[in-house]
Amino acid sequence: MPGDVLGRAEMSALQERVVASLCATVGPMLKERASVELYALAITTDRDVVTLRVVAHTEEALRTLLEGDEEDADHYRWWPDEWGISDDDVTPEKRCRGAERHRQGHVRGRRLTR
């Protein structure tokens, strides 16, 4: 349906919002875990592609998940639904400070457009 397709300007605006949001979220999310061994970060979406979610996992958390269940190691290592760190852990205040830093140019995000 024509109403379901984003125009070029709308897509560009959406991309800018996604990048700004990611830059504002990932920094605070990972800063609190600077002492752990992070091995994966993913951006996931729900079935209807309505929301984005940022999740991450650490070697330490993986070892805890695998205690007594080594045969499912690949599942726990690479399935983001099982990971223990998410953007839900970032408070709105930290997200707002991250967004402000992004606007001021202190946080560099890659543009999704060419």
Sequence and secondary structure as in RCSB ss.txt:
>XXXX:A:sequence
MPGDVLGRAEMSALQERVVASLCATVGPMLKERASVELYALAITTDRDVVTLRVVAHTEEALRTLLEGDEEDADH
YRWWPDEWGISDDDVTPEKRCRGAERHRQGHVRGRRLTR
>XXXX:A:secstr
 GGGS  HHHHHHHHHHHHHHHHHHHHHHHHTTTTS EEEEEEEE TTS  EEEEEEEHHHHHHHHTT GGGHHH
HHH GGG SEEGGGS HHHHHHHHHHHHTTSS    S  
